[in-house]
């Protein structure tokens, strides 16, 4: 696991290679095995591979979602907010499990934050995606994870660049 974490980087450029049905199924299984608070499993996943829809998802917010246009697959991670008061945390856990699974399969990925982001001055990114994908009102969108075969190389963050000052023992001071 530590090797996956060492190598995982946000990949925003993908080759045109499609993701096989077998690989998609592994990603789905990983998402569905994600832990959730009290086993409530409020998350829902929408897999998008239609190029036109991917292009529209790429416009979900003003900055930071454009890479989705070049991804062969995007997974919209959302949750039924009526099932859990910690759906944000549950979705976040599921999204990183999807990303680490993608990494283990030789794929690259990047998270596009949707919750609390704007599409434009009048509409939220979440509302934009809700309308685009015909989501019911109780489904809240946390993020969209773009996935594909990397078309860029990023080196792991060197160990001496880790922010060890962020770690305390027993107490803050």
Secondary structure, 3 states (H helix, E strand, C coil): CHHHHHHCCECCCECCCCCCHHHHHHHHHHHHCCCCHHHCCCEEEEEECCHHHHHHHCCCCCCCCHHHHHCCEEEEEEEECCCCCCHHHHHHHHHHHHHHHHHHCCCEEEEEECCCCECCCCCEHHHHHHHHHCCCCCEEEEEEEEEECECCCCCCCCHHHCCHHHCCCCCCC
